[in-house]
Structures are given as structure tokens and as C-alpha cells.
């Protein structure tokens, strides 16, 4: 039988609140109530709310990478990029508040382009850059700056998702997924020779 630590229970409660209510719905008081401890007890594990939310975001990034790596993936880089696009859209649509916090909200400890990305500190961005680098090696894509190419694709996809989440793209979810794939294919084609 595995015992769940208080820190893990705090993180799980914060993750649940973030997923259900968004970052504004996470307070030390609400997390403490969910765990059954006093709000002051949380400070034994996290110096402040931002540190707690950073822990939640890092755990979510780690889980995304674990899910990605657990699935059999195509060797061909262009197909792998398509698979990554589908997985990313699935995550964004299934957990919009968590996605928003992870990828679009201002956070003091968020990784920044170019230094953090080139140092491979972003687990999801690193997967994207590796797929593009493989495409260059496989001679599917032209030899270009992998970090800028990765940023181009990431910015395109995040922008589409933000527009959809902001109700600026008025179509059913299935149509939005098809739009992402269609436009994603154009982005992939833009990497070719």
C-alpha cells in the first residue's frame, strides 16, 4: 500500500482546482480545505501560491511528455509532427483551464525563448525541436534553425487554440480539430525543401 504524502495531496488538490476553476480559482484556503489541513500548513511545502502553481504546471508538462513517450510513434518526422499536433489539440480541448495556465498565462517562472528552449528546459518544446531536427536528418525538411521553426509551429498552434478558447473561431469541436490539422499540414509543408 502506497502512502500519499501531504505535499502530493496539496499538489493534487491545486491541480484539480486549476483544471476545474482556472488559476483564479486556486487559493491556499481552498487547497487547504480540499486536503483537510490549515492554509498555514501549506507553507511548510510551498513558499507561496505561485510556487504551488508552478509545481502543478511542471507536473502537467511532465505528464504530457510521459503520455507522448508511452505511445508508439512514427519514425518519419512529418508524421510525428502530425501526431504531436493531434495530441496537443486533444489536451487543450480536454483541459482548457490547465492548458491556458501552462501555455498562455503570464508566470514568473515560465520558460522563455530562446535561452530556456535551446537549453532544452521545456519538455514539450524539446520534443517538437527534436522532431524537426529528425526531419532535417531524414531530408524531409530543409536545413534551417530548428528553434525558430519550432517556435513558428508552437506559436501557430497556441494562437489557434487561444482563438478557439476565446470563442473567436465559431465552429464545432470536430471542425476545429480538422482546421488545426489542415493548417498544421501547411506549416509542415513550409518546413520542406
N, C-alpha and C positions, 0 to 999 in steps of 0.2 A: 504494500500500500504506500503510495507516494503522498507525502505531506506537502501542501501548497504553502509557501511562505507568505507572510503578511505583505511583503513587498510585491510578490506576484499577484496577490489578491487586490492590492491597491492599483497596480497597473491594469489588471483585467477590468476592474470597475471603471477606471478612467477611460479605457478603450471602449467599453460598452457605451458610456455616456457620450463620448466623442462620436462614435458611429451613429448613435440614435439622435443626438441633440446638436451636434456640431461643437466646435471649440467653445463657443459662448455658453454652452450647457454644462461645461465641466468646471466645477468649483471644488475646493478642498472639502467644503462642508458636504456636498452631495456625494463625493467619493467616499468620505468617511462614513456617511450614513449607509451607503451600499455595502461597505466592508464590515461595519459594526464596530468601529473604533472612533476615537475622538479626532476632530480635524488636526489638533496639535500633534497627534501620533504620526501623522503622515510625514511631518518634517524630520522625523528620525531617518527617513529613507530618501526623501527628496527635499532639496532646499527651498523650492518654490513650485508653483503651478507650472511654469514654463519648463522646468526640468522634468516634471512628471509627464507633460505632453510630449516633450522631446523623446522620452523613453518609449512612449506609446508609438510615436511615429517611427522610431528606429526599429521597433519590434515589427511593425507593419511592413516596413521595407524589407526586413529580413524574411518575413513570411512570404511576401511576393516572390522573392528570389528563390526560396525553398520550393514553392509551388511550381515555379517555372522550371527549375532544375530537376524536379521529380518526374516531369513528363518527358516522354521520348520526343526529341526534336529533330527537325530536318537538318541535314548536313549542309545543304545548299543555303547560302546566306540570304538570298532573296526570299525563299520560302520561310526561313526562320524569322525574318523581319515581319512577314505577314502574320505568322503565328504570334509573335510578340504584340503586334498591333491588336489582334483579336483579344488576347489575354488582358491587355491594358484597358481596352474598352469595356470588357466584361467586369473588371474590378471597379472601374469608375462608375459604371451604371448600377452595380450591386451595392456599393458603399459610397454614395456621393459625398457625404459629410466628411468621412475619413479621407477620401481622395482629395477633397478640397484642402483640408488641413495639411496633408502630406505634400501636395504638389503646387498649391497656388497661394495659400495664406502666408503672409509675412511672418517669419520666425527668426529669432536672433541666431539660433544655432543651425539654420538650414545651410546645406552645402551650396557653394556658389561656383558658377562658371567664370573663368576656365580652371583656376588652380585646383579646387577640390575635385573636379571631374577628371582632370588629367592625372591627378594623383590617385585615381581610382577609389575615391572615398564614397562615391554614390553607387550602391549595389545595382540599382536598376539601370542607371545611365551607362555603367560599365558593360552590362550585358548588351546594350544597344551598340556601343562603340566596338565591342568585340565582334558582333555580327557584321558590322560594316567593314571592319578590318579583314574578317574572313572573306567577305565579298571581293575585296581588292585582291587578296591572295588567290582566290578562285578565278580571278579575272572576269568576274561578273560586273564589278563596279570599277569606275575609273580611279586611278590613284589620286586621292585627294585627302585633305585634312579630315581625319576620322572624327575629331572632336567637334569641329564645326558642322560636319554632316550629321552627326548625332544630335547636336543642338537644333538643327533645322527640323529634323523629324520630330523630336520631342516637343519643340515649340508649336509645330503644326498640330500635333495630336492634342496637347494640352489646350490649345486655343479652341479647337473644335469642341472638346468636352466642356470647357467653360461656357462657350456659346450655348450648348445644349442644356447644361445645368441652369443657365441664366434665362432659359426659355426664349432664346434668340433664334433657335432653329426649331421651327414648328413642324415636327413630323413624328410619327410613332417610333418607338424604340427600334423596331426591326428595320425601318427605313434609315434611321440614323446610323445603325451598325453598317448597313450597306453603303451609305455615303462615306463613312470612315474607311471602309475597305477600298472603295473606288478612288477616293482621293489619296489614300495611302499607296495605292498602286502607282499613281502618278509620281508620288515622292520617291518611291523605289526606282521607277524608271529614270528619274532625274539623277540617280547615282550611277547609272550605267555609262558605258563608253560613248 
